[in-house]
Amino acid sequence: MNNDQITLDQIARFREKWDGDVHGQLVSNALKRNTLDELALSRDAQQKLPFTFTVEYESDGVCDQMASERCWSFTYLNIARYNVKRALHIAERNFQMSHAYVYFYDQLEKSNQFLNKIIRTADRPVHDPLVSRFLSRPISDYGYFGFIPLAEKYGLVPKSAMPDSEIVKATMPMTRILSMKLRRSAKELRDAAAAGEDVQALKEQQLADIYGILCRFLGQPPQAFDFEYRDTAGEYHCLRDQTPLQFMRDYCGLDWDNLIEVDFLPYTHMEFNKMYYRTDFPEDGPQYDSRPCLNMRIEDIKKVAVEMLKNGQMVIFGSDPRMFASKKYGYMGQSLFDYEGLFGTKLMMDKPDSHDYKWTVGTHMMLFTGVALDESGKPLRWKVQNSYGPQMGIQGHYVMDDEWFDVFLDGATLDKRFLPSELLACLDQKPEPMPD
């Protein structure tokens, strides 16, 4: 008998077991008429998550990333717009920074990054696993390039200087066109390399074409702009001939020298309090597009996040909100859904197994904008601002219980001034490539 194949005898045993599963059949009937999350939702868990906080920041309007993977830029730009409003006393409640401006340069830099990888691997067969991986997804909205290097290089602008175009409502068509161009460019570069031709000159021509594609979809980013606004006293102001870098440095309040990206990676093959970086070419060391990050214990991330909120700073974090979170009601809690009781089988995993086996993987970035503390200062629950518009959850927010933080958070952007001395010293380590 081939043990790799399902046998008809096994099917007969499966059917017999199901025929005797009264609970399973009741659930089946209910699922035919209800959504999974409505059926599994614990009303008791909801009652334990009131939307009140010891420290919190009121929203100035919740942004909407719509059908895109640009959460990473929305989190940083939410902080920037809050700081700009505060610095200039802007009266407009829903003032926003330009997401299209950041998106333009993100896609241009990612295109360059892809073409560099193709040149770097031009001597490998096209079906080499690494080359195949590059070609399988040449570009995406997802923030693997990073907001900080983009802002440091290109600056930031208000939305009035570069408004959204239609493509940002659903970015897949632009991704498709760019992917077509990048795959064709990969073939041209590999052929040029094989013929001993100047691949760098060819790459520049290709990037110029990609720049033109982006201009068609998004418009050309401004080199300088005038910014007009009214302050909270009703007075008119105009900041003339602003450059994106000048505007960012003067008003956005993002102190890159003190912001550090940290991870919570409780894998069995990685160490805490150690610097790592992600790269396809470990022998090169950290590159412009692979900033080193510190692998921190979750309790340490939590302490720094609380201190930042107490001191007037919102906190960017990455997590896996596909797990035990309700967009409809705005709750995030490990006991929010009783999936095991519903399906009559074990589903849960504990760390580090949950990370080693990819049971939970960070997929989305949001903002902590508040925290509820008990009498001893221990966090009870967190206020989370999302980027899917005010129609999601509680006026665009989640309330997260502290246990969910422990299990599903996978990283954050922290102010290193709030790190304890022993963790601050870790930042001086020589970073190592992140193990596969």
Helices and strands as residue ranges (DSSP letters): H 8-19, H 22-31, H 36-40, H 43-47, E 55-56, H 71-88, H 99-120, H 129-136, H 147-154, G 159-161, G 166-169, H 172-194, H 199-218, E 225-230, E 236-242, H 244-251, E 259-263, E 274-277, G 282-284, E 293-295, H 298-310, E 315-319, E 325-326, E 331-332, H 339-343, H 353-356, E 364-373, E 379-385, E 397-401, H 402-408, E 409-415, G 416-418, H 421-424, G 425-428, E 432-433
